[in-house]
Amino acid sequence: MLKNYKLYFQYLSYLQYPLMVIALYFAYEPLLNDIGSYWKSINKSLLFMGLGISFSTLQDSTKTQNKLSRIIYQNPKYAKIFIIYVMLLTLFFLVFGLYGFLFSKNENVNDISLGIVVMGIGMLGILKLVIEMAAYHSEQKTEQ
């Protein structure tokens, strides 16, 4: 049963799509209902987006989804730039979210801070996946 654990995680990674649809719903909810709940809806959207991103990291890191990914991961210079970009983005989400959660006096920042932290945690998974994919594709290129 556990021989195909990668396949199970691959199937589990498809949960990212309904979670992203839910995030999209909450992003547009203030426009459909009450605009006064804007920040709370954005927080919910960020929460579900972070969860969706976390589930997307369960995919197989030996496969690329498109030609652009292959171009980035097979070129060490592009891969390094992309890893640094994802690292800085992750750091931004985590630092800003924790600052808002712990220190901010602004009510709107407090409303979205938990969602931003969850988004940062999801981005940590993406960072791990990006590093694995870059390492795998650079190994594949040296074998050819």
CORMOVEN-V916424 format. One record per run of one state. SS is the DSSP state (helix for helix, strand for strand, loop for the rest). FROM is the first residue (numbers start at 1). LEN is the number of residues. If there is no record, write none. Layout:
<<SS/FROM/LEN> <SS/FROM/LEN>>
This chain:
<<loop/1/1> <helix/2/11> <loop/13/2> <helix/15/18> <loop/33/2> <helix/35/22> <loop/57/10> <helix/67/8> <loop/75/1> <helix/76/27> <loop/103/4> <helix/107/37> <loop/144/1>>
